[in-house]
Amino acid sequence: MKQRKKSKRPVVFTVNGKAAAVVQDVGAYQRLLEIAASADEEEAIRQRLDDVAHGRTRPAREFFEEFRRKHGMPR
């Protein structure tokens, strides 16, 4: 922990020469989680835009009408 605190960098623990665990401060870990969540959101948006660009969409009205029929819901 002293090494991590002094260097302000994550410390990698190894077993038989292979990385086995990483210790980092909580703030850095939280930033990493936020970056990963943002990347997931950006990828989802990119995929939806690709769907639109390639015509893989349909009007909401059509979807909801099919949903109502499928589930026996009145209009």
C-alpha positions as CSV (number, residue, x, y, z in Angstrom):
1,M,0.0,0.0,0.0
2,K,2.9,2.3,0.7
3,Q,4.2,1.8,-2.8
4,R,0.8,2.5,-4.4
5,K,0.4,5.6,-2.3
6,K,3.9,6.9,-3.1
7,S,3.7,6.2,-6.9
8,K,-0.1,7.0,-7.2
9,R,-0.2,4.2,-9.7
10,P,-1.9,0.8,-9.4
11,V,0.2,-2.0,-8.1
12,V,0.0,-5.4,-9.9
13,F,0.5,-8.5,-7.9
14,T,1.8,-11.6,-9.7
15,V,1.7,-15.3,-9.2
16,N,4.2,-17.4,-11.0
17,G,5.1,-14.3,-13.1
18,K,1.5,-13.7,-14.3
19,A,-0.7,-10.8,-13.2
20,A,-3.1,-12.0,-10.6
21,A,-4.5,-8.9,-8.9
22,V,-4.4,-5.1,-9.1
23,V,-4.7,-2.6,-6.2
24,Q,-5.6,1.0,-7.0
25,D,-7.2,3.8,-5.1
26,V,-10.9,4.1,-4.9
27,G,-11.1,7.4,-7.0
28,A,-9.2,5.8,-9.9
29,Y,-11.4,2.7,-9.7
30,Q,-14.5,4.9,-9.8
31,R,-13.2,6.8,-12.8
32,L,-12.5,3.5,-14.6
33,L,-16.1,2.4,-13.9
34,E,-17.5,5.6,-15.3
35,I,-15.4,5.4,-18.4
36,A,-16.6,1.8,-19.0
37,A,-20.2,2.8,-18.5
38,S,-19.8,5.7,-20.9
39,A,-18.2,3.5,-23.5
40,D,-21.1,1.0,-23.2
41,E,-23.6,3.9,-23.7
42,E,-21.7,5.2,-26.7
43,E,-21.6,1.7,-28.3
44,A,-25.3,1.3,-27.8
45,I,-26.0,4.7,-29.5
46,R,-23.6,3.8,-32.3
47,Q,-25.5,0.5,-32.8
48,R,-28.9,2.2,-32.9
49,L,-27.6,4.8,-35.4
50,D,-26.4,1.9,-37.5
51,D,-29.8,0.3,-37.3
52,V,-31.4,3.5,-38.5
53,A,-28.9,3.9,-41.3
54,H,-29.5,0.4,-42.6
55,G,-33.3,0.5,-42.3
56,R,-33.6,-1.9,-39.3
57,T,-36.3,0.1,-37.7
58,R,-40.1,0.4,-37.8
59,P,-42.7,3.0,-36.8
60,A,-43.5,2.9,-33.0
61,R,-47.2,2.9,-33.9
62,E,-46.7,-0.4,-35.8
63,F,-44.8,-1.9,-32.9
64,F,-47.4,-1.0,-30.3
65,E,-50.3,-2.2,-32.4
66,E,-48.6,-5.6,-32.8
67,F,-47.8,-5.6,-29.0
68,R,-51.4,-4.9,-28.1
69,R,-52.6,-7.7,-30.4
70,K,-50.0,-10.2,-29.2
71,H,-50.9,-9.6,-25.5
72,G,-54.7,-9.2,-26.0
73,M,-54.7,-5.6,-24.8
74,P,-57.5,-3.3,-25.8
75,R,-56.8,-0.1,-27.7
